[in-house]
Amino acid sequence: GQVYWTHDLFAAVWGSPMLIDGKLYLGDEDGDVVIIQEGKTKKVIGEINMGSSVYSTPVPANGVMYISNRNQLYALAEATQAKPAAAPK
């Protein structure tokens, strides 16, 4: 097949890429998770540093992306999905 694009993470990747809702998530040994728009042209949407190595595959469930690094588990929601906490009464 034809190669459309490549992306150098500058670190080892142990987990598999996860594609959900047109976004590709991939973590690396430096603790970075890159988010790339699905398509024939590479478009990096964002990159998040998780604080230590990401050895696992990100897992989506019920509007939340779960990502574990070497010693913590994070539950991340898109800003548009996150609801502000109610003000105390």
VENPE-V683829 format. One line per field, one symbol per residue. phi: phi as a letter, one per 40 degrees, with the letter a starting at -180 (. if undefined). psi: psi as a letter, one per 20 degrees, with the letter a starting at -180 (. if undefined). burial: b if it has 9 or more other ideal C-beta (glycine too) atoms within 8 Angstrom, else e. A space follows every 10 residues. Layout:
phi=???
psi=???
burial=???
This chain:
phi=.cccabaccg acbbcccbba fgbbbabbcc gcbcbbccic bcbccaabcc gadbbbcdbc afgbbcbbbc aabbbbbcdc ccbcccccb
psi=rpphrrpoik rqphrqqppp kjppppqrii jpoqppppri ppoohrpppj hrpoirpqpq pljpoppqah jqpqopqqhh hppqqqpq.
burial=eeeeeeeebe eebebeebee eebbbbbbbb bbbbbbbeee ebebeeeeeb ebbbbbebee eeebbbbbbe ebebeebeee eeeeeeeee
